[in-house]
Amino acid sequence: MSSYATTDDLDSRVDVAVALPITDLPADTWLVVSTVKIDTPQTLTYRLAQLHILGAIGVSGAQLGQAVLPNADGLCVFPTAPGEVNGGLGLCWLGVYQGFDPTSPPVAQTLSEPTVSVPYAQTIVLPASADRGVVPIVLSAPGTYSFVLYNNTTNYTLRVAVAGQVRVNVA
């Protein structure tokens, strides 16, 4: 057994980005960031995911068009508490779904793995980030896996970015 990557090792795996450049995600909307299809005997190794909320802009009422900016203490205080579409799920999350249907809300579908989410708060330090644990998760059931980003607020457009990686092991 060698301690270095051989040509056979490199030929048997493909790394796929789960990434989204800085994007404004409107309130109560979702976006498919990446999709990977695997078949038998392939596996999908989910190692890394980071979700960043870089800013917010009000979309209704008194906060319409108002940007959420840091105060003198470096804290961003939402002028009106962010309304949660789905209580207890945070301001924004990245979830992994097998067989995701983009015409149906993510909360109505079954997650394949726990979400990466930025917790709900009226006062937040921006940029706010959430990271997936470093322990790899291996998904082996054949199918199409989608990485879906969801803005769980009712009254703010969130400026977000995602960085992550999965590995398809082809043999």
C-alpha positions in Angstrom: 0.0 0.0 0.0 1.4 3.4 -1.0 1.1 6.6 1.0 0.8 8.8 -2.1 -2.0 9.2 -4.7 -1.5 7.0 -7.7 -2.9 7.5 -11.2 -5.6 4.8 -10.4 -6.5 6.7 -7.2 -6.9 10.0 -9.1 -8.9 8.3 -11.9 -11.4 6.9 -9.4 -12.6 10.1 -7.9 -14.0 13.5 -9.0 -14.3 16.5 -6.8 -17.3 18.7 -7.4 -17.7 22.3 -6.1 -20.7 23.2 -4.1 -20.3 26.9 -4.5 -22.2 30.1 -5.0 -20.6 33.5 -5.5 -22.0 36.5 -3.6 -25.7 36.5 -4.5 -28.8 38.3 -3.2 -31.4 35.7 -2.2 -34.9 37.2 -1.8 -37.0 36.4 1.2 -38.7 33.0 1.3 -36.9 31.7 -1.8 -34.5 28.9 -2.5 -31.8 28.2 -5.0 -30.2 24.9 -6.2 -26.5 25.5 -5.7 -25.2 22.2 -7.1 -26.5 18.8 -8.2 -24.6 15.5 -8.4 -25.9 12.2 -9.7 -24.5 8.9 -8.6 -25.2 5.3 -9.6 -24.1 2.0 -8.2 -21.3 1.4 -7.1 -20.5 5.1 -6.8 -20.5 7.0 -3.5 -20.7 10.7 -2.7 -18.5 12.0 0.1 -19.7 15.3 1.6 -16.8 16.9 3.4 -17.0 20.7 3.5 -19.7 23.4 3.3 -19.7 27.0 4.5 -22.6 29.4 4.4 -22.0 33.1 4.7 -24.5 35.9 5.2 -22.8 39.1 4.1 -25.6 41.5 4.4 -29.4 42.0 4.3 -31.8 44.5 2.7 -35.4 45.0 3.9 -38.1 44.1 1.4 -41.4 45.3 3.1 -42.9 47.8 5.5 -40.7 50.4 7.2 -37.5 48.5 6.4 -38.2 48.5 2.6 -34.8 49.1 0.8 -33.0 49.6 4.2 -29.6 47.9 4.4 -28.6 46.2 7.6 -25.2 47.7 8.4 -22.9 47.4 11.4 -23.3 49.9 14.3 -20.5 51.4 16.4 -20.1 48.1 18.2 -19.8 46.1 14.9 -23.2 44.5 15.4 -25.9 44.5 12.8 -29.3 45.0 14.3 -32.3 44.2 12.1 -34.6 47.2 12.4 -37.5 44.8 12.4 -37.0 41.2 13.6 -36.6 38.9 10.7 -39.8 37.0 10.2 -39.2 33.2 10.0 -41.0 31.2 7.4 -40.3 28.0 9.3 -39.6 28.5 13.0 -36.5 27.1 14.5 -34.6 26.6 11.2 -32.5 29.7 11.3 -32.2 32.7 9.0 -30.7 30.8 6.1 -29.7 27.2 5.4 -28.0 24.9 3.0 -29.5 21.4 2.8 -28.7 18.2 0.9 -31.7 16.5 -0.7 -32.0 13.3 -2.7 -34.4 13.7 -5.6 -35.1 17.4 -4.9 -38.2 18.8 -6.6 -37.5 22.5 -7.4 -41.3 23.2 -7.7 -41.9 22.3 -4.1 -40.6 24.2 -1.0 -37.5 22.6 0.6 -39.3 22.3 4.0 -41.9 20.0 2.3 -39.1 17.6 1.3 -36.9 15.2 3.2 -33.3 16.2 3.9 -30.6 13.6 3.2 -28.3 15.2 5.8 -28.7 17.9 8.5 -28.6 21.5 7.3 -25.8 24.0 7.6 -27.7 27.0 9.0 -27.1 30.5 10.4 -29.2 30.7 13.6 -32.1 33.1 13.9 -31.3 36.4 15.7 -32.4 40.0 15.6 -28.9 41.1 16.4 -26.2 39.5 14.4 -22.5 40.1 13.5 -22.1 40.2 9.8 -20.6 38.5 8.0 -22.3 35.6 9.8 -21.1 32.1 8.9 -22.0 28.5 9.5 -19.8 25.5 8.8 -20.5 21.8 8.3 -18.6 19.5 10.5 -15.3 18.1 9.2 -16.3 14.5 9.6 -17.0 13.2 6.1 -20.5 11.8 5.4 -20.7 9.1 2.7 -23.9 8.9 0.7 -24.3 5.7 -1.3 -27.9 5.4 -2.4 -28.1 5.9 -6.2 -29.8 9.0 -7.2 -29.5 12.8 -7.7 -28.4 14.8 -4.8 -29.1 18.6 -4.7 -27.5 21.2 -2.5 -30.3 23.8 -1.9 -29.9 27.2 -0.3 -33.0 28.7 1.4 -33.7 32.2 2.8 -35.9 31.5 5.7 -36.9 35.1 6.3 -40.2 36.8 5.3 -38.9 40.3 5.2 -35.2 40.5 4.1 -33.2 39.8 1.0 -30.0 38.2 2.2 -26.7 38.6 0.5 -25.1 35.2 0.7 -22.2 33.1 -0.5 -21.5 29.3 -0.3 -18.3 27.4 -0.5 -18.0 23.7 -0.3 -16.9 20.4 -1.9 -18.1 16.9 -2.4 -16.2 13.9 -3.9 -17.7 11.3 -6.2 -15.9 8.0 -5.8 -16.4 6.2 -9.1 -15.1 2.8 -8.2 
